[in-house]
Amino acid sequence: MNLKRFFGGLLTILGIVGLIYTAVLFAGASAETRDIKSVIIYGILGIVFFTSGISLVRTTKDES
């Protein structure tokens, strides 16, 4: 099993989870209690993990 592909898949899953958590935080809070800083941080981390995971899976050659 290729370790880079596994790590890329793991990063992609973490990115998806981060983006879903960001959406839950954004949709679940009212206007007064919305914490913009945490929404921005989780959103940026989710996007970074997702794009790096997809990139790692795409560029890794299959050597089986």
Secondary structure in CASP SS format (residue, H / E / C, confidence):
PFRMAT SS
TARGET T0000
AUTHOR 0000-0000-0000
METHOD secondary structure of the structure
MODEL  1
M C 1.00
N C 1.00
L H 1.00
K H 1.00
R H 1.00
F H 1.00
F H 1.00
G H 1.00
G H 1.00
L H 1.00
L H 1.00
T H 1.00
I H 1.00
L H 1.00
G H 1.00
I H 1.00
V H 1.00
G H 1.00
L H 1.00
I H 1.00
Y H 1.00
T H 1.00
A H 1.00
V H 1.00
L H 1.00
F H 1.00
A H 1.00
G H 1.00
A C 1.00
S C 1.00
A C 1.00
E C 1.00
T C 1.00
R C 1.00
D C 1.00
I H 1.00
K H 1.00
S H 1.00
V H 1.00
I H 1.00
I H 1.00
Y H 1.00
G H 1.00
I H 1.00
L H 1.00
G H 1.00
I H 1.00
V H 1.00
F H 1.00
F H 1.00
T H 1.00
S H 1.00
G H 1.00
I H 1.00
S H 1.00
L H 1.00
V H 1.00
R H 1.00
T H 1.00
T C 1.00
K C 1.00
D C 1.00
E C 1.00
S C 1.00
END
